[in-house]
Amino acid sequence: MMDSGNPRVFKEIQVEILDAIAYVTIQRPQVMNALTRVTKKELLSFFQSANDSEDYRVIILTGEGDRAFCAGTDLKDMANFSSIDAEQMLWLEHHLNDSIRHCRKPVIAAVNGNALGGGCLIPLICDYSIVADSAKLGFPEINAGLPASIEIAIVHSFVGLAKARELIYFGELFTPQEALDMGLINRVVPKQDVLATAKEVAEKFMAKSPTALRLQKELVNKWIETDFISAVETSIYAAGLAFTTGEPQAAIAKFLSRPKKMQKGNQS
């Protein structure tokens, strides 16, 4: 990591500062950049400190490798969860998502590969999202015995209630072009152009007044947060309740017992 103002070393993410842009990379390509509690805590720590840093003006968030941007929460992290464990993990993820949405600097999602579950939510809460044309997107939580929760509460504001129900009830994957047509993302580009396009967008942000951008972000968040917190709290409780049934644990155990080649693309 290169940050002259606050040198730190992370285990599961990397931060590089170049030309006033912070490139934040999730570094777990062996599991499609699925997030453990460690990953979430590191990302949360970075975004909480981003507001006070003068070393960069824009953040680009991406995943390592060419297979995935982020496959959501690592199922191995949840295999033996109790109800309390599930709620604590989801509160942590909500705090991370909230730190991204409320970061005073523009955050660009450079989606270089598959984005699933919580990983598919990240582009929705960033200020701008660029997705590789070969990626697969979706909210497959229900296929692991879980209700989709936390920031999924805003999806209906993008696509309408009927389409939101379809996306989360069936957990089927969709293409970047479909996501663009639904208004979930901003751009679809060839995989090799994702980071370069993100840099171009970052430069457009940097041409604007930092103060005006910060105030505009605050206003946009106000527009979409009407009763949002109540929706998040209710969804966290529902997900925790699911773990009291034993169904998520059974679905996860079944998934983890499959041959590795069959596990690709099925993180939640």
TORKOL-4160 file (C-alpha; in steps of 0.2 Angstrom, whole numbers, padded with zeros to 4 digits, m for minus):
268
<pt num="1" X="0000" Y="0000" Z="0000"/>
<pt num="2" X="0006" Y="0017" Z="m0004"/>
<pt num="3" X="0000" Y="0031" Z="0007"/>
<pt num="4" X="0012" Y="0044" Z="0013"/>
<pt num="5" X="0000" Y="0051" Z="0025"/>
<pt num="6" X="m0005" Y="0035" Z="0034"/>
<pt num="7" X="0005" Y="0020" Z="0030"/>
<pt num="8" X="m0004" Y="0004" Z="0035"/>
<pt num="9" X="m0003" Y="m0014" Z="0029"/>
<pt num="10" X="m0019" Y="m0024" Z="0027"/>
<pt num="11" X="m0021" Y="m0043" Z="0025"/>
<pt num="12" X="m0036" Y="m0045" Z="0013"/>
<pt num="13" X="m0036" Y="m0028" Z="0004"/>
<pt num="14" X="m0023" Y="m0017" Z="m0004"/>
<pt num="15" X="m0023" Y="0002" Z="m0006"/>
<pt num="16" X="m0013" Y="0011" Z="m0018"/>
<pt num="17" X="m0013" Y="0030" Z="m0020"/>
<pt num="18" X="m0009" Y="0037" Z="m0038"/>
<pt num="19" X="m0012" Y="0054" Z="m0045"/>
<pt num="20" X="m0024" Y="0058" Z="m0031"/>
<pt num="21" X="m0034" Y="0042" Z="m0033"/>
<pt num="22" X="m0035" Y="0028" Z="m0020"/>
<pt num="23" X="m0036" Y="0011" Z="m0029"/>
<pt num="24" X="m0044" Y="m0001" Z="m0016"/>
<pt num="25" X="m0043" Y="m0019" Z="m0021"/>
<pt num="26" X="m0051" Y="m0034" Z="m0013"/>
<pt num="27" X="m0037" Y="m0047" Z="m0013"/>
<pt num="28" X="m0045" Y="m0064" Z="m0011"/>
<pt num="29" X="m0046" Y="m0070" Z="m0029"/>
<pt num="30" X="m0045" Y="m0088" Z="m0024"/>
<pt num="31" X="m0063" Y="m0087" Z="m0018"/>
<pt num="32" X="m0069" Y="m0074" Z="m0030"/>
<pt num="33" X="m0065" Y="m0060" Z="m0018"/>
<pt num="34" X="m0078" Y="m0066" Z="m0006"/>
<pt num="35" X="m0078" Y="m0056" Z="0010"/>
<pt num="36" X="m0073" Y="m0063" Z="0027"/>
<pt num="37" X="m0076" Y="m0053" Z="0043"/>
<pt num="38" X="m0058" Y="m0048" Z="0042"/>
<pt num="39" X="m0060" Y="m0041" Z="0024"/>
<pt num="40" X="m0076" Y="m0031" Z="0030"/>
<pt num="41" X="m0067" Y="m0024" Z="0045"/>
<pt num="42" X="m0052" Y="m0019" Z="0034"/>
<pt num="43" X="m0063" Y="m0010" Z="0021"/>
<pt num="44" X="m0073" Y="m0002" Z="0035"/>
<pt num="45" X="m0057" Y="0004" Z="0043"/>
<pt num="46" X="m0051" Y="0012" Z="0026"/>
<pt num="47" X="m0068" Y="0020" Z="0022"/>
<pt num="48" X="m0069" Y="0027" Z="0040"/>
<pt num="49" X="m0052" Y="0035" Z="0038"/>
<pt num="50" X="m0055" Y="0041" Z="0020"/>
<pt num="51" X="m0064" Y="0057" Z="0025"/>
<pt num="52" X="m0049" Y="0064" Z="0034"/>
<pt num="53" X="m0036" Y="0060" Z="0021"/>
<pt num="54" X="m0029" Y="0073" Z="0010"/>
<pt num="55" X="m0019" Y="0061" Z="m0001"/>
<pt num="56" X="m0033" Y="0057" Z="m0013"/>
<pt num="57" X="m0049" Y="0064" Z="m0019"/>
<pt num="58" X="m0058" Y="0049" Z="m0027"/>
<pt num="59" X="m0058" Y="0031" Z="m0023"/>
<pt num="60" X="m0059" Y="0017" Z="m0035"/>
<pt num="61" X="m0065" Y="0000" Z="m0028"/>
<pt num="62" X="m0061" Y="m0016" Z="m0037"/>
<pt num="63" X="m0057" Y="m0035" Z="m0035"/>
<pt num="64" X="m0041" Y="m0044" Z="m0039"/>
<pt num="65" X="m0040" Y="m0056" Z="m0053"/>
<pt num="66" X="m0051" Y="m0058" Z="m0069"/>
<pt num="67" X="m0065" Y="m0069" Z="m0062"/>
<pt num="68" X="m0074" Y="m0059" Z="m0049"/>
<pt num="69" X="m0076" Y="m0042" Z="m0042"/>
<pt num="70" X="m0084" Y="m0049" Z="m0026"/>
<pt num="71" X="m0095" Y="m0064" Z="m0023"/>
<pt num="72" X="m0102" Y="m0057" Z="m0007"/>
<pt num="73" X="m0099" Y="m0065" Z="0010"/>
<pt num="74" X="m0088" Y="m0080" Z="0011"/>
<pt num="75" X="m0099" Y="m0095" Z="0015"/>
<pt num="76" X="m0085" Y="m0103" Z="0025"/>
<pt num="77" X="m0087" Y="m0088" Z="0037"/>
<pt num="78" X="m0105" Y="m0092" Z="0040"/>
<pt num="79" X="m0105" Y="m0111" Z="0040"/>
<pt num="80" X="m0107" Y="m0113" Z="0059"/>
<pt num="81" X="m0116" Y="m0096" Z="0063"/>
<pt num="82" X="m0129" Y="m0094" Z="0076"/>
<pt num="83" X="m0143" Y="m0081" Z="0075"/>
<pt num="84" X="m0132" Y="m0069" Z="0085"/>
<pt num="85" X="m0117" Y="m0072" Z="0074"/>
<pt num="86" X="m0127" Y="m0069" Z="0058"/>
<pt num="87" X="m0134" Y="m0052" Z="0065"/>
<pt num="88" X="m0117" Y="m0046" Z="0071"/>
<pt num="89" X="m0110" Y="m0050" Z="0054"/>
<pt num="90" X="m0124" Y="m0041" Z="0045"/>
<pt num="91" X="m0122" Y="m0026" Z="0056"/>
<pt num="92" X="m0104" Y="m0026" Z="0052"/>
<pt num="93" X="m0108" Y="m0027" Z="0033"/>
<pt num="94" X="m0121" Y="m0013" Z="0035"/>
<pt num="95" X="m0108" Y="m0002" Z="0044"/>
<pt num="96" X="m0096" Y="m0005" Z="0029"/>
<pt num="97" X="m0110" Y="m0001" Z="0016"/>
<pt num="98" X="m0115" Y="0014" Z="0026"/>
<pt num="99" X="m0096" Y="0020" Z="0026"/>
<pt num="100" X="m0096" Y="0019" Z="0007"/>
<pt num="101" X="m0112" Y="0028" Z="0004"/>
<pt num="102" X="m0108" Y="0042" Z="0016"/>
<pt num="103" X="m0089" Y="0043" Z="0011"/>
<pt num="104" X="m0086" Y="0062" Z="0008"/>
<pt num="105" X="m0076" Y="0057" Z="m0007"/>
<pt num="106" X="m0083" Y="0050" Z="m0023"/>
<pt num="107" X="m0082" Y="0031" Z="m0024"/>
<pt num="108" X="m0082" Y="0022" Z="m0041"/>
<pt num="109" X="m0085" Y="0003" Z="m0042"/>
<pt num="110" X="m0074" Y="m0005" Z="m0055"/>
<pt num="111" X="m0083" Y="m0021" Z="m0057"/>
<pt num="112" X="m0070" Y="m0032" Z="m0066"/>
<pt num="113" X="m0079" Y="m0049" Z="m0064"/>
<pt num="114" X="m0094" Y="m0057" Z="m0056"/>
<pt num="115" X="m0103" Y="m0047" Z="m0042"/>
<pt num="116" X="m0115" Y="m0058" Z="m0032"/>
<pt num="117" X="m0125" Y="m0055" Z="m0016"/>
<pt num="118" X="m0117" Y="m0042" Z="m0005"/>
<pt num="119" X="m0104" Y="m0040" Z="m0019"/>
<pt num="120" X="m0118" Y="m0035" Z="m0031"/>
<pt num="121" X="m0125" Y="m0022" Z="m0019"/>
<pt num="122" X="m0108" Y="m0013" Z="m0018"/>
<pt num="123" X="m0110" Y="m0005" Z="m0036"/>
<pt num="124" X="m0127" Y="0001" Z="m0031"/>
<pt num="125" X="m0121" Y="0011" Z="m0016"/>
<pt num="126" X="m0106" Y="0018" Z="m0025"/>
<pt num="127" X="m0107" Y="0035" Z="m0034"/>
<pt num="128" X="m0103" Y="0027" Z="m0051"/>
<pt num="129" X="m0102" Y="0009" Z="m0057"/>
<pt num="130" X="m0092" Y="0002" Z="m0072"/>
<pt num="131" X="m0095" Y="m0016" Z="m0075"/>
<pt num="132" X="m0086" Y="m0029" Z="m0087"/>
<pt num="133" X="m0097" Y="m0035" Z="m0101"/>
<pt num="134" X="m0092" Y="m0053" Z="m0096"/>
<pt num="135" X="m0098" Y="m0052" Z="m0078"/>
<pt num="136" X="m0112" Y="m0060" Z="m0070"/>
<pt num="137" X="m0123" Y="m0051" Z="m0057"/>
<pt num="138" X="m0136" Y="m0056" Z="m0045"/>
<pt num="139" X="m0143" Y="m0058" Z="m0027"/>
<pt num="140" X="m0143" Y="m0077" Z="m0024"/>
<pt num="141" X="m0145" Y="m0077" Z="m0005"/>
<pt num="142" X="m0161" Y="m0086" Z="m0006"/>
<pt num="143" X="m0152" Y="m0101" Z="m0014"/>
<pt num="144" X="m0142" Y="m0102" Z="0003"/>
<pt num="145" X="m0158" Y="m0102" Z="0013"/>
<pt num="146" X="m0156" Y="m0083" Z="0017"/>
<pt num="147" X="m0167" Y="m0068" Z="0014"/>
<pt num="148" X="m0158" Y="m0055" Z="0005"/>
<pt num="149" X="m0155" Y="m0041" Z="0018"/>
<pt num="150" X="m0148" Y="m0024" Z="0023"/>
<pt num="151" X="m0144" Y="m0012" Z="0008"/>
<pt num="152" X="m0155" Y="m0024" Z="m0003"/>
<pt num="153" X="m0169" Y="m0012" Z="0004"/>
<pt num="154" X="m0165" Y="0001" Z="m0009"/>
<pt num="155" X="m0165" Y="m0010" Z="m0025"/>
<pt num="156" X="m0184" Y="m0007" Z="m0027"/>
<pt num="157" X="m0180" Y="0011" Z="m0029"/>
<pt num="158" X="m0169" Y="0007" Z="m0044"/>
<pt num="159" X="m0180" Y="m0006" Z="m0053"/>
<pt num="160" X="m0198" Y="m0005" Z="m0046"/>
<pt num="161" X="m0206" Y="m0016" Z="m0033"/>
<pt num="162" X="m0211" Y="m0030" Z="m0045"/>
<pt num="163" X="m0194" Y="m0032" Z="m0053"/>
<pt num="164" X="m0185" Y="m0031" Z="m0036"/>
<pt num="165" X="m0196" Y="m0045" Z="m0030"/>
<pt num="166" X="m0191" Y="m0056" Z="m0045"/>
<pt num="167" X="m0173" Y="m0053" Z="m0043"/>
<pt num="168" X="m0173" Y="m0057" Z="m0024"/>
<pt num="169" X="m0186" Y="m0071" Z="m0024"/>
<pt num="170" X="m0178" Y="m0082" Z="m0037"/>
<pt num="171" X="m0160" Y="m0077" Z="m0035"/>
<pt num="172" X="m0156" Y="m0079" Z="m0054"/>
<pt num="173" X="m0141" Y="m0071" Z="m0061"/>
<pt num="174" X="m0142" Y="m0057" Z="m0074"/>
<pt num="175" X="m0130" Y="m0049" Z="m0087"/>
<pt num="176" X="m0122" Y="m0032" Z="m0086"/>
<pt num="177" X="m0133" Y="m0026" Z="m0100"/>
<pt num="178" X="m0148" Y="m0031" Z="m0091"/>
<pt num="179" X="m0142" Y="m0022" Z="m0075"/>
<pt num="180" X="m0139" Y="m0006" Z="m0086"/>
<pt num="181" X="m0156" Y="m0007" Z="m0093"/>
<pt num="182" X="m0163" Y="m0008" Z="m0076"/>
<pt num="183" X="m0154" Y="0007" Z="m0070"/>
<pt num="184" X="m0143" Y="m0003" Z="m0057"/>
<pt num="185" X="m0126" Y="0002" Z="m0065"/>
<pt num="186" X="m0119" Y="0016" Z="m0075"/>
<pt num="187" X="m0108" Y="0009" Z="m0089"/>
<pt num="188" X="m0104" Y="m0008" Z="m0097"/>
<pt num="189" X="m0086" Y="m0010" Z="m0105"/>
<pt num="190" X="m0075" Y="m0024" Z="m0111"/>
<pt num="191" X="m0066" Y="m0031" Z="m0096"/>
<pt num="192" X="m0049" Y="m0024" Z="m0101"/>
<pt num="193" X="m0056" Y="m0007" Z="m0101"/>
<pt num="194" X="m0064" Y="m0007" Z="m0083"/>
<pt num="195" X="m0050" Y="0001" Z="m0074"/>
<pt num="196" X="m0045" Y="0014" Z="m0087"/>
<pt num="197" X="m0063" Y="0019" Z="m0088"/>
<pt num="198" X="m0064" Y="0021" Z="m0069"/>
<pt num="199" X="m0049" Y="0032" Z="m0070"/>
<pt num="200" X="m0057" Y="0043" Z="m0083"/>
<pt num="201" X="m0073" Y="0045" Z="m0072"/>
<pt num="202" X="m0062" Y="0049" Z="m0057"/>
<pt num="203" X="m0054" Y="0063" Z="m0067"/>
<pt num="204" X="m0071" Y="0070" Z="m0071"/>
<pt num="205" X="m0075" Y="0070" Z="m0052"/>
<pt num="206" X="m0059" Y="0078" Z="m0048"/>
<pt num="207" X="m0063" Y="0092" Z="m0060"/>
<pt num="208" X="m0078" Y="0097" Z="m0049"/>
<pt num="209" X="m0078" Y="0107" Z="m0032"/>
<pt num="210" X="m0074" Y="0094" Z="m0018"/>
<pt num="211" X="m0086" Y="0104" Z="m0007"/>
<pt num="212" X="m0100" Y="0104" Z="m0019"/>
<pt num="213" X="m0098" Y="0085" Z="m0022"/>
<pt num="214" X="m0098" Y="0082" Z="m0004"/>
<pt num="215" X="m0114" Y="0092" Z="m0001"/>
<pt num="216" X="m0122" Y="0084" Z="m0016"/>
<pt num="217" X="m0118" Y="0067" Z="m0010"/>
<pt num="218" X="m0126" Y="0071" Z="0007"/>
<pt num="219" X="m0142" Y="0077" Z="m0002"/>
<pt num="220" X="m0143" Y="0062" Z="m0013"/>
<pt num="221" X="m0142" Y="0051" Z="0003"/>
<pt num="222" X="m0155" Y="0061" Z="0011"/>
<pt num="223" X="m0167" Y="0058" Z="m0004"/>
<pt num="224" X="m0165" Y="0039" Z="m0003"/>
<pt num="225" X="m0165" Y="0036" Z="0015"/>
<pt num="226" X="m0183" Y="0039" Z="0020"/>
<pt num="227" X="m0187" Y="0026" Z="0033"/>
<pt num="228" X="m0171" Y="0016" Z="0026"/>
<pt num="229" X="m0164" Y="0013" Z="0043"/>
<pt num="230" X="m0180" Y="0004" Z="0048"/>
<pt num="231" X="m0179" Y="m0007" Z="0033"/>
<pt num="232" X="m0161" Y="m0012" Z="0037"/>
<pt num="233" X="m0165" Y="m0016" Z="0055"/>
<pt num="234" X="m0180" Y="m0027" Z="0050"/>
<pt num="235" X="m0170" Y="m0036" Z="0037"/>
<pt num="236" X="m0155" Y="m0040" Z="0049"/>
<pt num="237" X="m0167" Y="m0047" Z="0061"/>
<pt num="238" X="m0175" Y="m0058" Z="0047"/>
<pt num="239" X="m0158" Y="m0064" Z="0042"/>
<pt num="240" X="m0154" Y="m0068" Z="0060"/>
<pt num="241" X="m0170" Y="m0077" Z="0062"/>
<pt num="242" X="m0166" Y="m0088" Z="0047"/>
<pt num="243" X="m0151" Y="m0095" Z="0056"/>
<pt num="244" X="m0162" Y="m0102" Z="0070"/>
<pt num="245" X="m0170" Y="m0114" Z="0058"/>
<pt num="246" X="m0154" Y="m0122" Z="0053"/>
<pt num="247" X="m0158" Y="m0121" Z="0035"/>
<pt num="248" X="m0144" Y="m0109" Z="0030"/>
<pt num="249" X="m0131" Y="m0120" Z="0039"/>
<pt num="250" X="m0138" Y="m0135" Z="0030"/>
<pt num="251" X="m0138" Y="m0126" Z="0013"/>
<pt num="252" X="m0120" Y="m0119" Z="0016"/>
<pt num="253" X="m0114" Y="m0137" Z="0022"/>
<pt num="254" X="m0121" Y="m0144" Z="0006"/>
<pt num="255" X="m0112" Y="m0131" Z="m0005"/>
<pt num="256" X="m0096" Y="m0133" Z="0004"/>
<pt num="257" X="m0096" Y="m0152" Z="0002"/>
<pt num="258" X="m0097" Y="m0151" Z="m0017"/>
<pt num="259" X="m0082" Y="m0152" Z="m0028"/>
<pt num="260" X="m0072" Y="m0136" Z="m0029"/>
<pt num="261" X="m0076" Y="m0133" Z="m0048"/>
<pt num="262" X="m0094" Y="m0133" Z="m0044"/>
<pt num="263" X="m0093" Y="m0120" Z="m0031"/>
<pt num="264" X="m0088" Y="m0106" Z="m0043"/>
<pt num="265" X="m0101" Y="m0092" Z="m0043"/>
<pt num="266" X="m0111" Y="m0098" Z="m0029"/>
<pt num="267" X="m0106" Y="m0086" Z="m0015"/>
<pt num="268" X="m0120" Y="m0076" Z="m0007"/>
